[in-house]
Structures are given as structure tokens and as C-alpha cells.
Amino acid sequence: MIGLVSLSGCVTAVSDACPTLYKYTQEMQNQAADELEALPEGSALAVMIGHYGVVRNEIRACRGSKWATTGNGSSASP
């Protein structure tokens, strides 16, 4: 028991389990949207980008962001 108490004093930093959510300028977002629309029907890249959107929303939820979507996929805030 004494060993456990002494080990707890060694912990100095708290780890953030939520990944970083990169921010993109509006200009870059507009360019990405244009490029996404230009992809051919059934593009694997379009599917992967959709998955990336889900991951970004999960990061927002992890961080407690008001911008996370609700369970139905709609935005909780504009």
C-alpha cells in the first residue's frame, strides 16, 4: 500500500486522450468542397473523405465542442 501511495506522487502530467482537430481556413474548405464535387461518381476518395468527416465529429464530441453533431448526423449548432 505504501508503494502505491509513493508511486502516485510521481505522476506529474495529465494526458489528453482527444486527438487534435486541425482548423482549415474558409478558403481551403471552399477549395476542398470544389475538388470533392469534381470527383467521379463512386470515387473511393469521396468515401474516405466522408469517413474523415465522421472522425472530425467524434473528435469534437471528445473535446466537448458545441459543434459536434447529434446522433442523427445533423449539426447541434450552426
Sequence and secondary structure as in RCSB ss.txt:
>XXXX:A:sequence
MIGLVSLSGCVTAVSDACPTLYKYTQEMQNQAADELEALPEGSALAVMIGHYGVVRNEIRACRGSKWATTGNGSS
ASP
>XXXX:A:secstr
 HHHHHHHTT       S       HHHHHHHHHHHHHS TT HHHHHHHHHHHHHHHHHHHTT TT B TTS B
S  
